[in-house]
Every structure is written in structure tokens, then in C-alpha cells.
């Protein structure tokens, strides 16, 4: 069975995000099956900024989660920052990704992850890790990119489609829903699909849902997750930490 997917609302790695980080580490430990879990941070979304800082913050956060759990963890990074990096990564990078128990895509610029990763050897290696039982996780822009479609400042974009049928609204604010939905789904205004065709998943900061596409999802972290079904104007379901949320 393919591994889990985790979608996080942003504010990752920072103080207050411990519960969400603990849930991610638990997923990595489960995937590792008793071995030391291998976590790979892929800072594609911060390629225009300081990917080294994102990796450093992530390494510290995952090691702190391991310390809380009384476990060991191996944390590394794969610098897929440009299309060329992802199309022809080195053999060591491919192996690191394909053998990961958790691949983590932190937030940043929403347009970068789909543009850099789609259809590349790097993304194929991440999918191999997922098919082998590893968890693929994204925070903020990372979560947006794993969905079917997403909003970007430059217009709508096709996501990587690991979680089909949804778009993600991180840093949840209901007032942004109409604007983002019109941009992504709107017919006749540059949108990519049929109006109202997607469900929207709203995520509070430092809050994630973890589960499998087509299956059940569980909320972890500080806040709540909200489901806005296709064709409805507002959230009809929400769930807090430890509660289940059905997507679809």
C-alpha cells in the first residue's frame, strides 16, 4: 500500500508546531518499520530565498521531535531548486529520495514546486518512496502543490496531483476563498477547470491533515481543518486535533 500524505497549513518548523511535527515523525517511524527513519527535506519552494535556512530549521525541528519521542532520526536534504536539478539529479540524490520514509516540502513560493518537479526524475523518485510506504508531506506552498490545482500570484496552476479533487488554502482565512476559487476554477477568467469542480481544504497554521487519498484523514496540530465541498460557498465540515475529516 502506498504511504501517507500530509498537508500542513503553514508555520512549519517554528515554535508552536510541535504537535504537527510529532505527527510527521510518527508517520516516518511507521514507514521505517523499526529502522531509523530517513527524512528528506526538499526546499524547492524557497529557491528564491534561503533554502539553506529552511533546511536548517527543518533539521532542528525533526531532531527535536525525535528527542521528544525518544527515537533516532536521520535528516538530509535534496536541493531540487531548479528544473535542471530535478530533471537530472545525481545518483545519490535519487537514492536518498527513493529510500526516504518521509519527504517534506516546506512552504515558500507556490509557483515553484509544480514548475520545478512535475515530470522529472526527482519527482519520480519521490513517488517511488511513496509507493514503498513513505509519507510525502507539504506545508503551505508544499501542501498546495500536492493537490490537483493551486493558486499562485501569477495565475492558476496544475498541481502535482498526489491528492486529486482538491485545492488547498493554507493559513486559512475564509475571505480568501472566493478570490482563490475564482482564480483557480473560474470559467472564462483564466481558471483551469469547471467552476465549482474542486473541493477546497482550508488549514489553520501549524495544523495538518494526514491520511491517504480516497481514505480517511486525521487532523493534528494546533488548529482546525475545514472542508469546502465543490459548489458550496463555505465550509460544511471542520475537525480539530485527533478528529477525522473526510475529503470529498
N, C-alpha and C positions, 0 to 999 in steps of 0.2 A: 504494500500500500504506500502511496506517496505520502510524504511528510506533511507537517502542519504549515500553515501560513499565518503570519501575524501582521496586523495592520494597526499602526500606532498614530495617535493624534498629534504628536509633536512635543517638544520639550524633553526629548530623549537625552539620556546620559546625565542630566542635571539633578541637583538636589530635589527630592520630592518624587523622583521617578523610580524609586527603589522597588516598589511592588510590581511595576511593569517589567523591570529588568529581571526580577526574580522569576517571573513567569517565562521570560525568554530563556533564561538559564535552565529552568526546569524542562523546557522543550528540547534544549540541546542535550541535557543529561539523558532524557528518554531516548532520543535518537542515537546517542552513543552506546546505549545498552550495556553500561558498566565500564566502558573505556573512558579515558579522559576526553571530554567533548572538545571539538575543534570549532572555534568561532572565527569567521572571516568577515571583516568589515570592508564594505565596498563603497568608498566615499565619492561616487560619481557625481552626486547632486551638488557637492561643494567644490567641484573642479575649478570654478571661477574665483574661489575664495581661499580657504586654508584647509585643504583636505588633510594635511598633517595634524592639525589641531583636532579635527573631527575624529580621526583615528585615535589620537592620544586620549581624548575624552571617552571614547568608546572602550578602549582597552581598560582604562581605570574603572569604568562602570561595570564591565563584565567581571573583572577580577574582584571588585567589591561584592558583587552578587555571589560569586563563588565562595568568598570568605564567609558570607552570611549563611550559606548552605553547607559549609564545612566540606567543600568539594574542590577539586582542581579543575582548571580550565586552561586551554591553550588558545590564545588570541593572536591573530595575524591580520594582515590587510592585503587587498588586491587593488592596486591603483589603476582601475579602468577609468581613466579620466578623459580620454579622447576616443573617438571611434576607432582609430588605429590600434589603441591599446587593447580594445575588446575584440577586434577582428583577428589579430594575430598576437595573442598573449603568449608569453613564454611557457614552456612545458611545466615549469614549477608552479606558475600561477594557475594554469589549468588544473593541475593535480590538486592544488590547495583548495580551489573552488569545488571541484567534483567530489572531494572527500570530506567536505565540511559537514558538520552536524547542525550548524546554524550559519546562514548567510544573512548579514544585516546591512540594509541600505539606509543610512541616516538621511535626514532631510537636507534641504537646500533649494536649488532652483528646479521647479517642476519640469521644465522642458528637457533637461539634460539626460535623465536616465533612459527614457524611451529612445531618444535620438542616438545615444551612445551605444546602448546594449542590444536593441532589437536585431535579431537575425545574426548575431555574432557568435563566435566560438566561446567567448566569455559567458554569454547568456546561456548557451547550450550546456556549458559545464555546471552552471548554477542549477539548471533543470535536471541534470543528472544527479546532483546532490539531493534535490527534492524527490526525484523518483526513487532514490535509495533510502528514503525515510528522513532526510534532513529537513529542517524548518527553514523557510525563506521568509524574512521579516523586513518590513519597511516602515520608516517613521516619517510622517508629514509627506514631503515630496516623494519619499521612497514608497510609502503606502499608496499614494495616488498613482504612481507608475505601475504598481502591480495589478491595478484594476483594469477594467475594459477600456475606459476612456478617462480623460482628465482635462481639467482646466489648466492653462498656462497663461502668463502675461502676454504671450504672443498669439494666442488663439487656442482653440481646442486641439487635442492630440489623441491619437490612439495609444492606449496603454499597452503593457506587455501581456495583459490578458490572463494572468495566473488566477485571478478571481473574476470570472466573467459575469456580466449582467449588472455590475455596479460601477459607480464612481465614488470616490472618497472625498469628504470635506473635513480636513483636519482643522485643529484649533477652532472647534465647532462654534459657529455663530449663525443662528437662523437667518439673519438678514443677508448673508452672502449667498444663501441657497439659490434664490431666484436668479441672481446675476450669473452665478456659475452654471446653473442648469440651462439658462438661455444660451450661454456661450457654447456649451458642450453638446446639448441636444437640439437646440433650436433649429427649426426648418426655415430656410430662406435667409438666415443671417450668418451663415458660415459655420453652423453647427455640423457635427459629423453624422448625426443619426436622426431617427424618427423622434419627434417631440414626445417627451414623457416615456421613452423606451427604457431608460435605466432607473434602477433604484439607487438612492444615494445613502451612503453610510456616513453619518456625522460622528466625529470622535472628539471628545474633550482632550485637552492637553494632558500628557502623562497618563493616557488611558489607551488600552489596546483591546482588540478582539483577536482571539486565536482559535483556529479550527481548520476545517477542510472544506474547500469549495463543494457545494452540494450537500454538506453535512452540517452538524451543529457547531456553533461558535460560542465561546465563553469570554466574558469581559474580565479584564484585570487592570489594576492601576488605581488612580485617584478619583476619576470622574465617571462619566456615563458614555454609552454609545447609543446612537439614535438611528433608526431605520426610516427613511422616507421612501415608501414604495413608488414605483413608476406611476405617474399620472395623478399623484396626490400632492397637495400643496404644502404639507408639513409632516413632521414625524408622527407616525402612528404607533411606534413601539420604541421603548428605550430600556436599557438594562444597565445595572451597576456592577461593581466588582463581585465576581463569583456567580453572577447570573448568566443565563443563556440568552442569546439573541439569534433569532432565525433571520437569515438574509435571503430575501426573495419572497 
